[in-house]
Each structure stands twice: as structure tokens, then as C-alpha cells.
Amino acid sequence: MAEGAEAFDAIVEVGGGTGAITQALANRNPEARLVVFELSEQLADGLHARFPHAQVVAGAFHENVSVLHDLPPKTVVVSGLPFRSLPARIVRPTVDALADVLRADQARRLVQFSYRLRAPFAAPADFVWRRVCTVWRNAPPANVWELHGKPVSA
Ligand SMILES: C[S@@+](CC[C@H](N)C(=O)[O-])C[C@H]1O[C@@H](n2cnc3c(N)ncnc32)[C@H](O)[C@@H]1O
């Protein structure tokens, strides 16, 4: 996950949780601006204390996405949200908000962690999924997926 976020000027993590991925992102990309969204206020407080240089946003990503209005073009979004088990009323606005962030620049992408072999969610029409790798040493084995905009034909 953290490897896929290298060479970007800003990293947005959705669902920071206990901070395991946040820590790897911060270690590998100390110069990048880091914004972390976390639904649970308690977990968000923990992330804020542990990563004082990061902007931690408590609450649902799709309800707070407006804080991302000034991101640099080279931004990567990293997510561990369990899309396949979330209710549609959460998945739909979350995917819409993610797609809006990615559409702002062709260089942007979503790096998504999933335990399933299927793509994490149906890609919007102007996006495509790529399965980057399977991490066999994770228990259970996990897949890293990347969502990016389809190339614009001339
Ligand atoms: C699978 S856990 C992430 C695990 C995390 N990488 C860790 O190391 O703990 C998913 C996290 O996403 C948060 N979450 C769920 N829905 C969310 C949403 N709509 N916006 C932001 N965070 C959300 C949950 O509270 C949970 O902490």
C-alpha cells in the first residue's frame, strides 16, 4: 500500500483506523502532505496524537471531502475501507467523492486494499481497476488494487 503512494506530493488516507498503514505512509513519504479521514472520533483522536504533522479529519469521508479543495495535482488516495461489506447508502456517495477527487488530475489514483479477488467496487465509467499485487504474507492474503482514470483519447 505504502509503496504505491511513493512519488506523490500529497497522500489522502481513507479509514486510518489504528494507524498501521498511516505509519508506513509517513515513514516512506516524510515530505508528502498527509490527510487522514477516520469515521470513529476515538480512533481519529489517536491518529491525531500519533501523527501531529498529519491533518486528521474525524467523520465520514464523503461528508468531509470539501477539506481537500487545495490538494496538489500529484495526489494519491489510499483506502482500506471494506467496500464489499459496506451498505450501498455509504458506498455510493463514498465512490462519488473519491471519483471527484481523482478526476481533478490524470496523475491521481486510488490505492485500495482488499481481501477479495474481485475489484473492490464497480469502477465509474471513466475509470479502470488494475490489480497491483497479492500480499501472500498477509493473513489472509490481501490484494492491492489501483483505480485510475481512463486515458483521454486525442
Ligand atoms: C479496515 S479498517 C482500516 C484499518 C487501518 N488501516 C488500520 O491499520 O487500523 C477501516 C477503517 O475505516 C473507518 N471507516 C469506515 N467507514 C469510513 C468512512 N466512510 N470514512 C472514513 N473512515 C471510515 C473505520 O472506522 C475503520 O477504522
The ligand as a MOL file (V3000), in Angstrom:
LIG
                    3D

  0  0  0     0  0            999 V3000
M  V30 BEGIN CTAB
M  V30 COUNTS 27 29 0 0 0
M  V30 BEGIN ATOM
M  V30 1 C -10.3510 -1.9220 7.8470 0
M  V30 2 S -10.2550 -0.5370 8.9330 0 CHG=1
M  V30 3 C -8.7400 0.2330 8.4720 0
M  V30 4 C -7.5960 -0.3870 9.1060 0
M  V30 5 C -6.4500 0.5500 9.2410 0
M  V30 6 N -5.6230 0.5530 8.0600 0
M  V30 7 C -5.6820 0.1480 10.4740 0
M  V30 8 O -4.4810 -0.0650 10.3740 0
M  V30 9 O -6.2880 0.0820 11.5260 0 CHG=-1
M  V30 10 C -11.3690 0.6040 8.2550 0
M  V30 11 C -11.4470 1.9170 8.9950 0
M  V30 12 O -12.2180 2.8090 8.2190 0
M  V30 13 C -13.0540 3.5670 9.0580 0
M  V30 14 N -14.1790 3.9870 8.2180 0
M  V30 15 C -15.2520 3.2450 7.8420 0
M  V30 16 N -16.0410 3.9560 7.0340 0
M  V30 17 C -15.4560 5.1740 6.8690 0
M  V30 18 C -15.8040 6.3500 6.1390 0
M  V30 19 N -16.9090 6.4020 5.4070 0
M  V30 20 N -14.9610 7.4150 6.2080 0
M  V30 21 C -13.8310 7.3600 6.9550 0
M  V30 22 N -13.4600 6.2740 7.6760 0
M  V30 23 C -14.2580 5.1990 7.6340 0
M  V30 24 C -13.4240 2.6240 10.1820 0
M  V30 25 O -13.7840 3.3230 11.3450 0
M  V30 26 C -12.1250 1.8210 10.3540 0
M  V30 27 O -11.2830 2.3980 11.3260 0
M  V30 END ATOM
M  V30 BEGIN BOND
M  V30 1 1 1 2
M  V30 2 1 2 3
M  V30 3 1 2 10
M  V30 4 1 3 4
M  V30 5 1 4 5
M  V30 6 1 5 6
M  V30 7 1 5 7
M  V30 8 2 7 8
M  V30 9 1 7 9
M  V30 10 1 10 11
M  V30 11 1 11 12
M  V30 12 1 11 26
M  V30 13 1 12 13
M  V30 14 1 13 14
M  V30 15 1 13 24
M  V30 16 1 14 15
M  V30 17 1 14 23
M  V30 18 2 15 16
M  V30 19 1 16 17
M  V30 20 1 17 18
M  V30 21 2 17 23
M  V30 22 1 18 19
M  V30 23 2 18 20
M  V30 24 1 20 21
M  V30 25 2 21 22
M  V30 26 1 22 23
M  V30 27 1 24 25
M  V30 28 1 24 26
M  V30 29 1 26 27
M  V30 END BOND
M  V30 END CTAB
M  END
